[in-house]
Amino acid sequence: MGIIREDPSEENMLALLKETARSEFIVPVDGKEGDFRFHAVSDSKGCRHMVVFSDRGVFDKANAGKRQNGVVAGFEDILDVVTADKMELAGFVINPGFEEVLFGRDMCDMIKEQIAPKDESV
């Protein structure tokens, strides 16, 4: 992900998107099973972005030794949450405060449209 900051070329963006689409993430949550509350951060415009982490190491660093619950979620699961109107999210951010990568709502909507439902054939 750090490569994108140095060279945000189309080739690197496509490579990141391909890797992201087949990855699982750790999503920090509060609450109990069946009643989870996701964490979100706000940008300077007040737009909220769901927080996700690429791996356990970054998740643990972000929580600086404090106990934090997390759930494992696939890319499509994250898209479902981010694109749900009731969530009022502007996107999601991978590894906030570290080598963060932001996926805006428009990009999430576009990606979700391109993913065919499992019961539909092309």
Sequence and secondary structure as in RCSB ss.txt:
>XXXX:A:sequence
MGIIREDPSEENMLALLKETARSEFIVPVDGKEGDFRFHAVSDSKGCRHMVVFSDRGVFDKANAGKRQNGVVAGF
EDILDVVTADKMELAGFVINPGFEEVLFGRDMCDMIKEQIAPKDESV
>XXXX:A:secstr
 HHHHH   HHHHHHHHHHHHT EEEEEEEEETTEEEE EEE TT  EEEEEBSSHHHHHHHTTT   EEEEEEH
HHHHHHHT GGG   EEEESTTSS EEEEHHHHHHHHHHS  TT   
